[in-house]
Amino acid sequence: MTTYIKKCTLEDLQTLQEISIDTFNSAFKDQNSPENMNAYLDKAFNLKQLETELSTTSSQFYFVYVNDEVAGYLKVNTNEAEVGQDCIEIERIYLKTNYQKHGLGKLLLNKAVEIALQLNRKKIWLGVWEKNDNAIAFYKKMGFIQTGSHSFYLGDEEQLDYIMTKTLS
C-alpha cells in the first residue's frame, strides 16, 4: 500500500466536494435525519463554499492517497482563536470507510502537528461530535483531552461537539 499526502488546490475542487460529501454522509447519515443531512451537505459542501474555503489563506486542505486513490482528507485552520492564539484547528479529518483503521488518520493528524510546529503553535484543537465514539477514542489515543464543548448545527438540529486539545512538545 503506497500512501502520500498532497495539498489541495482549486484544481481539486470537484474531488474535494465528492470526498467531503461521501465521507461526511458515510460517517453520520445513520444517526441523523435525511433532511438535516441534506441541509448540512448542501450548505457546507457546495462548490462555492468549498472554493471560498480553499481560497482562504488561513485554511489548508490535504488529500491522503492510497495507491493513487483519494482515501480521505484533512482541513486545518491556522488562525482560529476559539481555544487560543497559540493553536491551530483541525476542522475536518475524514476517511472513506474502507480506508479507516489503516493508520491514515494518524498520518493526517501528524501532518497537522507538522503544520502547527512550523507555525510555532503550542496546541491543536478540534471539535468532535459527542456521539462519535470511534473518533473520540482515536483522538484520546493520539494525546487529545476534552477541554470544553460547543454547539454544532446539522440542519436545524443543535448538536454538541466536544472540544479536544493536544499540547505539542
FENCORFEN-V635400 format. One record per residue. N is the residue number from 0. D_LAST is the distance of its C-alpha to the last C-alpha in Angstrom with 1 decimal. Layout:
BEGIN
N;D_LAST / N;D_LAST
END
This chain:
BEGIN
0;30.6 / 1;29.3 / 2;26.3 / 3;24.9 / 4;23.4 / 5;25.4 / 6;24.9 / 7;27.7 / 8;30.4 / 9;33.5 / 10;35.4 / 11;33.4 / 12;34.5 / 13;36.9 / 14;34.6 / 15;31.8 / 16;34.4 / 17;35.6 / 18;32.3 / 19;31.2 / 20;34.5 / 21;34.6 / 22;31.2 / 23;31.3 / 24;34.9 / 25;34.1 / 26;31.3 / 27;33.2 / 28;36.9 / 29;37.9 / 30;36.5 / 31;37.8 / 32;41.2 / 33;42.3 / 34;43.1 / 35;39.6 / 36;38.0 / 37;40.4 / 38;39.9 / 39;36.1 / 40;36.3 / 41;38.9 / 42;36.9 / 43;33.4 / 44;34.3 / 45;37.5 / 46;37.6 / 47;37.7 / 48;34.6 / 49;32.6 / 50;34.0 / 51;32.9 / 52;29.3 / 53;29.2 / 54;30.6 / 55;28.1 / 56;25.8 / 57;22.9 / 58;23.1 / 59;22.5 / 60;23.9 / 61;23.4 / 62;25.8 / 63;25.0 / 64;28.1 / 65;29.6 / 66;32.6 / 67;33.0 / 68;33.1 / 69;30.8 / 70;29.1 / 71;26.9 / 72;24.7 / 73;21.6 / 74;21.9 / 75;19.1 / 76;19.8 / 77;18.0 / 78;20.0 / 79;20.1 / 80;19.9 / 81;20.8 / 82;17.5 / 83;16.7 / 84;16.7 / 85;12.9 / 86;12.9 / 87;14.5 / 88;16.8 / 89;17.6 / 90;21.3 / 91;22.7 / 92;21.8 / 93;25.2 / 94;26.8 / 95;30.4 / 96;31.4 / 97;32.5 / 98;29.1 / 99;27.1 / 100;25.7 / 101;25.5 / 102;21.8 / 103;22.1 / 104;20.1 / 105;17.1 / 106;18.0 / 107;18.1 / 108;14.9 / 109;13.2 / 110;15.2 / 111;13.9 / 112;10.2 / 113;11.7 / 114;13.6 / 115;11.0 / 116;9.1 / 117;12.8 / 118;13.5 / 119;10.7 / 120;10.1 / 121;7.4 / 122;8.9 / 123;11.3 / 124;14.5 / 125;17.8 / 126;21.2 / 127;22.7 / 128;26.3 / 129;26.9 / 130;29.3 / 131;27.1 / 132;26.3 / 133;25.2 / 134;22.6 / 135;21.3 / 136;21.2 / 137;19.3 / 138;16.6 / 139;16.4 / 140;16.2 / 141;13.3 / 142;11.3 / 143;12.8 / 144;14.8 / 145;18.0 / 146;17.9 / 147;21.3 / 148;23.9 / 149;26.1 / 150;29.3 / 151;29.7 / 152;33.2 / 153;34.7 / 154;38.1 / 155;39.6 / 156;37.6 / 157;34.8 / 158;32.1 / 159;29.0 / 160;25.5 / 161;22.6 / 162;19.7 / 163;16.5 / 164;13.0 / 165;9.6 / 166;6.6 / 167;3.8 / 168;0.0
END
